[in-house]
Amino acid sequence: MARTLSQQLAEFIAGLKVEDCPPAVIDKAKAVLLHGLLVGLASLDDPDVALGRAAIAEDTGRGARLLGFGTPASRADAAFVNSLLLHARGQDDSYRMLTHPGPVVLPAALAEGEGRGQDGRALLAAIIAGYEVQCRLAADVVPAVQDRGFRSSALFGIFGATAAAGRIRGLSADQLAHALALASAVAAGGLEPSRVGTREMTFQEPLLCATGIRVARLAQLGATGAASCLEGPAGFFATFAGTIGGELPASFHGERSWESAQVVAGLGERWELLGVTMKIYSTAGFNQPVIEAVATLARRHDLTAEQVARIDIEMNPWEVFYPSPRFARAGAHLGVSFGSTRYFAASALLARGYPSTGRRLAYGGSTVAPADPPELEALIARTQVRAGDRRQYAPRVTIETTSGQRYVHEMTGDEFKWDFATERQRVAALLPALPLPPDQLERLIEHVATLERCPTVDALVDLTVVPSR
């Protein structure tokens, strides 16, 4: 009998050996871990993190700790709050624009690894397994999921958390297959909060991260699930993506057919983890390359706002009509307010960049911010965003000057797929705002850089704890 998708993924998770992974994959796993830890530490005082800490205050379980705070908590509760930390500022990592593995995979792996004597190699394996499973399940169907009213980042996140937790707990391949089936049965994530811009989306990944830990435990204790949970006639893909009869209802580039076997094609040979992108500014992932393209032109040609007659930005339609063309958020990225693509483009030209520690993009409320430069509003009015035949994260930016000159910069879509060295260089922009003493921060970075030699997960978490808290 042919093995189902969940069984093949489970065998991959159980059999994954760090020493067999390509160096680029190990390097990338360290990069996403460093990114998640430092972005998380930048969010210790975030109001949504305070809410999350209050939500677990009555629980008495112990087993893991909250990053930065050092507060002991149950493993699921620690994963919940740590997921909030990684997700709160919107500077987490991203895959295929619409799903964010870091805030679910990393907290699950850390929470399950702490207090059990698990070392850095075990943590690496859990991270690689979690990212690879989540990304493969999401890869081709993210647009179809979004266009049916589901928020893909939360929906697929439970699989990343389950795979990471199951791997680090030492589940067998059979148990892992059941864990993935249990995850598929409780996967969730509505798109309406993302469409209207309310706060629920901040808590979606953290809630599913904690659930992923719990379903891994259930499977280890003997709970079972349907082997055909993913590709069955009423399975995950048919339900959430509408892939009945091989139809793909929506895609980034017009594809209309899909086979579920694509999920496991090249498993262990082609690594989707390498396609994960980082966010260094507190805004949507697709605004990251816009900021850098505009800033590059401004610096290269010494442009000022007074010289600019027009900024034209051509992007993939799914970026222009986020979170999906069917459920586009009215005017959000075409508008003039903080958070829109036009806003960030104009700001990047004025400042020839944008601060990595800039104000947090809040949902369901506003953030206190210094007054924007008076010329910003007029420059936003001269900025336009339009849909075109572009890859994700690959805008074409054209700046026309009042003297008739025309400058163009095209992004490839690969600029934010950072390896560890690039991550270390780029994340340096966050370091002055982090609450750790410089020597402790450097030791934390070095522990991630040499994770294979890290004696325990606990030693890594120790280095995140702020001495004064």
C-alpha positions in Angstrom: 0.0 0.0 0.0 1.4 3.4 -1.0 2.5 5.6 1.9 0.4 8.7 2.4 1.8 12.2 2.6 1.7 12.3 6.4 3.5 9.0 6.6 6.2 10.2 4.2 6.6 13.5 6.1 6.8 11.6 9.4 9.5 9.3 8.1 11.5 12.4 7.0 11.1 14.0 10.4 12.1 10.9 12.3 15.0 10.1 10.1 16.5 13.5 9.7 20.2 13.7 10.7 21.9 17.0 11.0 25.2 15.6 9.7 23.4 14.6 6.5 22.0 18.1 5.9 23.8 20.3 3.4 25.9 23.1 5.1 23.6 25.7 3.5 20.6 24.2 5.3 22.3 24.1 8.7 23.5 27.7 8.1 20.0 28.8 7.3 18.6 27.1 10.4 21.0 29.2 12.5 20.0 32.3 10.6 16.3 31.9 11.3 17.0 31.1 14.9 19.1 34.2 15.4 16.5 36.3 13.6 13.7 35.0 15.8 15.6 35.4 19.1 16.7 38.9 18.5 13.4 40.1 17.0 11.7 38.5 20.0 14.0 40.3 22.5 13.0 43.5 20.8 9.4 42.9 21.8 9.7 42.3 25.5 7.6 45.5 26.3 5.1 45.0 23.6 1.5 45.3 24.9 0.4 42.1 23.3 3.2 40.2 25.0 1.9 41.6 28.3 -1.5 40.3 27.5 -0.1 36.9 26.7 1.8 36.8 30.0 -1.3 37.7 31.9 -3.2 35.0 30.1 -0.9 32.3 31.5 -0.5 33.8 34.9 -2.9 31.4 36.6 -1.3 28.2 35.3 1.2 26.5 37.5 3.0 24.1 35.2 6.8 24.3 34.9 9.2 23.0 32.2 10.4 25.9 30.1 11.0 29.6 30.4 9.8 32.8 28.7 12.6 34.2 26.5 14.0 37.4 27.9 12.0 37.3 31.1 13.2 33.9 32.4 9.8 33.2 34.0 9.1 29.5 34.3 6.0 28.2 32.7 4.5 25.0 31.2 6.0 24.1 27.9 2.8 25.0 26.0 2.5 28.3 27.8 6.1 29.2 27.2 5.7 28.4 23.5 2.6 30.6 23.4 4.2 33.7 24.9 7.5 33.1 23.1 5.6 32.9 19.9 4.0 36.3 20.7 7.5 37.7 21.2 8.6 36.6 17.8 5.5 37.7 16.1 4.5 40.9 17.8 6.5 43.5 15.8 5.9 41.9 12.4 9.6 41.4 11.8 9.4 37.6 11.8 10.5 35.5 8.9 8.3 34.6 5.9 7.8 31.9 3.3 5.9 32.5 0.1 4.9 35.9 1.5 1.8 34.7 3.4 3.1 32.2 6.0 5.6 32.7 8.9 7.3 29.6 10.2 9.6 31.3 12.8 7.0 32.2 15.4 5.7 28.6 15.6 8.6 26.4 14.9 11.2 28.1 17.0 9.1 28.5 20.2 7.9 24.9 20.0 11.4 23.5 19.6 12.8 25.6 22.4 10.0 24.8 24.8 10.2 21.1 24.2 14.0 21.0 24.3 14.6 22.9 27.5 14.9 21.0 30.7 15.5 17.7 29.0 19.2 17.8 28.4 18.7 18.3 24.6 21.7 19.8 22.9 22.2 22.2 20.0 22.2 19.4 17.4 18.8 18.2 18.6 17.5 21.8 18.4 18.9 22.2 14.9 17.2 19.0 13.7 13.8 20.1 15.2 14.1 23.5 13.5 15.0 22.1 10.1 12.2 19.5 10.3 9.6 22.0 11.4 10.5 24.6 8.7 10.7 22.0 6.0 7.3 20.4 6.8 5.5 23.7 7.2 6.9 25.2 4.0 6.3 22.1 1.9 2.7 21.9 3.0 2.2 25.6 2.3 4.3 26.0 -0.9 1.9 25.8 -3.8 -1.5 26.2 -2.1 -1.0 29.4 0.0 -2.9 31.6 -2.5 -5.8 29.1 -2.7 -6.1 28.9 1.0 -6.1 32.7 1.4 -8.7 33.1 -1.4 -11.0 30.8 0.5 -10.9 33.1 3.6 -8.3 31.3 5.7 -5.1 32.9 7.0 -2.4 30.6 5.8 0.2 31.5 8.4 -1.8 30.3 11.3 -3.3 27.4 9.3 0.0 25.9 8.3 1.8 27.0 11.5 0.4 24.1 13.6 2.2 21.6 11.3 5.6 23.4 11.8 5.1 23.4 15.6 3.9 19.8 15.6 6.9 18.6 13.6 9.4 20.5 15.7 7.9 19.4 19.0 7.5 15.8 17.8 11.1 15.6 16.6 12.6 16.9 19.7 10.4 14.7 21.9 11.7 11.7 20.0 8.4 10.5 18.5 8.6 7.5 16.2 7.7 7.9 12.5 4.3 6.2 13.2 3.6 8.6 16.1 4.7 11.6 14.0 2.2 10.6 11.3 -0.6 10.5 13.9 0.6 13.8 15.3 0.3 15.4 11.8 -3.1 13.9 11.4 -4.2 15.4 14.7 -2.8 18.7 13.7 -4.7 18.7 10.4 -7.9 18.0 12.4 -7.6 21.1 14.5 -5.8 23.5 12.1 -7.5 26.9 12.0 -7.0 30.5 11.0 -9.6 32.9 9.7 -8.6 35.8 7.3 -11.2 38.4 8.4 -8.9 39.8 11.1 -6.2 40.3 8.5 -8.6 41.8 6.1 -9.9 44.4 8.5 -6.6 44.8 10.5 -7.7 43.8 14.0 -5.6 42.2 16.7 -6.7 38.6 16.5 -4.0 37.9 13.9 -1.3 38.6 16.5 -2.5 35.7 18.6 -3.3 33.2 15.9 0.2 31.7 15.5 0.9 31.6 19.3 -2.3 29.7 20.0 -1.6 27.2 17.2 2.0 26.9 18.3 0.8 25.8 21.8 -1.7 23.4 20.2 1.0 21.8 18.1 2.9 20.9 21.2 -0.2 19.3 22.7 -1.0 17.2 19.6 2.6 15.9 19.6 2.2 14.8 23.2 -1.2 13.2 22.4 0.3 11.2 19.6 3.2 10.1 21.9 0.6 8.9 24.4 -1.2 6.8 21.8 -3.7 9.1 20.1 -4.2 8.2 16.5 -5.4 10.0 13.3 -6.4 9.4 9.7 -3.5 8.4 7.4 -5.2 10.3 4.6 -5.5 13.4 6.6 -3.8 15.6 4.1 -4.8 14.4 0.6 -8.0 12.5 1.4 -11.3 13.5 -0.3 -12.3 15.5 2.8 -8.7 16.0 4.0 -6.8 19.2 4.7 -6.0 20.2 1.2 -9.5 19.6 -0.1 -11.1 21.4 2.8 -8.8 24.5 3.1 -7.4 24.9 -0.4 -10.2 23.4 -2.5 -7.8 21.2 -4.5 -10.5 18.7 -5.4 -9.8 16.7 -8.6 -6.4 18.4 -8.9 -7.8 21.9 -9.3 -5.9 24.8 -7.9 -8.5 27.6 -7.4 -5.9 30.4 -7.0 -2.1 30.8 -7.4 0.5 33.5 -7.5 1.2 33.2 -11.2 -1.9 31.7 -12.8 -1.3 27.9 -12.3 -4.6 26.0 -12.2 -3.6 22.4 -11.4 -1.8 20.8 -8.6 -0.9 17.3 -7.4 -0.5 16.5 -3.7 2.6 14.4 -4.5 4.4 17.8 -5.0 4.5 18.1 -1.2 7.0 15.3 -0.8 8.8 15.6 -4.2 12.6 15.8 -3.6 12.1 15.5 0.2 15.5 15.6 1.8 17.1 16.8 -1.5 15.4 20.1 -2.2 15.1 22.3 0.9 12.3 24.8 1.1 13.9 26.2 4.2 16.4 28.0 1.9 13.5 30.0 0.4 12.6 31.6 3.8 12.9 35.4 3.8 13.6 37.7 6.7 11.8 40.9 7.7 14.0 43.7 9.2 11.4 46.4 9.2 8.1 46.4 11.1 5.8 46.1 8.1 4.6 43.5 5.7 7.2 41.3 4.0 6.5 42.7 0.6 7.3 46.2 1.8 10.8 45.2 2.7 12.2 45.2 -0.9 10.2 48.3 -1.7 11.9 50.2 1.1 15.4 49.0 0.0 14.8 49.6 -3.7 13.6 53.2 -3.1 16.4 53.9 -0.6 19.0 52.5 -3.1 17.9 54.9 -5.8 17.8 57.8 -3.4 21.3 57.2 -2.2 22.7 56.3 -5.6 21.4 59.4 -7.3 21.3 61.8 -4.3 17.6 62.4 -4.7 15.5 64.7 -2.5 11.7 64.9 -2.2 11.7 68.2 -4.1 13.4 66.5 -7.1 10.9 63.7 -7.3 8.0 64.0 -9.7 6.7 60.5 -9.3 7.5 57.1 -7.6 6.0 54.2 -9.5 6.0 50.7 -7.8 5.0 47.6 -9.8 4.4 44.5 -7.6 2.8 41.1 -7.7 -1.0 41.4 -7.6 -1.1 39.4 -4.3 1.1 42.0 -2.7 -1.0 44.9 -4.0 -4.3 43.4 -3.0 -3.2 41.8 0.3 -4.3 39.5 1.9 -5.8 38.2 -1.3 -7.4 39.7 -4.4 -10.7 38.3 -3.3 -10.5 39.7 0.2 -8.3 42.7 -0.3 -8.0 45.1 2.7 -9.6 48.3 1.5 -6.9 50.8 0.6 -4.5 49.4 3.2 -1.4 49.2 0.9 -2.6 51.6 -1.7 -3.5 54.3 0.9 -1.5 57.1 2.5 -1.4 56.0 6.2 1.3 54.3 8.2 1.5 50.7 7.0 0.8 51.3 3.4 3.3 50.6 0.7 3.1 54.2 -0.5 3.9 55.4 3.0 7.0 53.2 3.4 8.2 54.1 -0.1 8.0 57.8 0.5 9.5 57.5 3.9 12.4 55.5 2.5 13.2 58.2 -0.1 13.1 61.0 2.5 15.4 59.1 5.0 17.3 57.1 2.3 16.3 54.1 4.3 14.0 53.1 7.2 14.9 52.3 10.8 14.8 48.6 11.8 13.7 49.8 15.2 11.0 52.1 13.8 7.6 52.0 15.3 5.7 48.8 15.5 2.9 48.3 12.9 -0.1 47.8 15.3 -3.4 46.1 14.5 -6.6 47.2 16.1 -5.1 50.5 17.3 -2.5 53.1 16.6 1.0 53.5 17.9 2.5 56.7 19.3 5.0 58.1 16.8 6.9 61.2 16.2 5.4 63.6 13.7 6.2 62.6 10.1 8.2 65.2 8.1 5.8 67.8 6.5 6.9 66.9 3.0 6.0 63.2 3.5 2.3 63.6 2.7 2.9 65.4 -0.6 5.5 62.7 -1.6 3.0 59.9 -0.8 0.5 61.6 -3.1 3.1 61.4 -5.9 3.7 57.7 -5.3 1.6 55.0 -7.0 1.4 51.2 -6.5 0.1 48.9 -9.3 -0.1 45.2 -10.1 2.1 43.7 -12.6 3.8 40.4 -13.7 6.3 40.3 -10.9 7.6 37.6 -8.5 6.9 38.0 -4.8 9.3 40.4 -3.2 10.5 41.5 -6.6 9.1 45.0 -7.2 10.2 47.2 -10.0 10.6 50.8 -8.7 10.8 53.7 -11.0 11.5 57.3 -9.9 11.0 60.2 -12.3 12.5 63.5 -11.4 11.1 67.0 -12.1 14.0 67.4 -14.6 12.8 64.5 -16.7 15.3 61.8 -15.6 14.1 58.3 -14.9 15.8 55.9 -12.5 14.8 52.2 -12.2 15.7 49.5 -9.7 14.4 46.0 -10.0 14.5 43.5 -7.1 14.9 39.8 -7.8 12.9 38.4 -4.9 15.9 36.7 -3.4 17.5 39.7 -1.6 15.9 38.8 1.8 16.7 35.0 1.8 19.6 35.6 4.1 22.2 33.1 5.2 23.7 33.4 8.7 26.5 35.8 7.8 24.0 38.2 6.1 21.5 37.8 9.0 24.2 38.7 11.5 25.2 41.7 9.5 21.6 43.0 8.9 20.3 42.3 12.4 23.0 44.5 13.8 20.6 47.4 13.2 18.4 46.0 16.0 21.2 45.5 18.5 21.3 49.0 20.1 17.6 48.7 21.0 17.9 45.2 22.6 17.8 45.0 26.5 20.8 42.6 26.8 24.3 43.8 27.9 26.6 43.9 24.9 28.8 41.0 26.1 25.8 38.8 26.8 24.3 39.6 23.4 27.6 38.7 21.7 27.7 35.4 23.6 24.1 34.6 22.5 25.0 35.3 18.8 28.1 33.1 19.1 26.0 30.3 20.7 23.7 30.3 17.7 26.7 30.5 15.3 28.2 27.3 16.8 24.9 25.6 17.7 26.3 22.2 17.0 28.5 22.6 20.1 25.9 24.1 22.4 25.6 21.6 25.3 21.9 22.2 26.1 19.0 24.2 24.9 18.9 25.6 28.5 22.3 27.3 27.9 20.9 29.1 24.9 17.8 30.2 26.7 19.9 31.4 29.7 21.6 33.9 27.4 18.3 35.5 26.4 17.3 36.4 30.0 17.6 40.1 30.7 19.6 40.4 34.0 17.4 43.2 35.4 14.1 41.5 34.8 
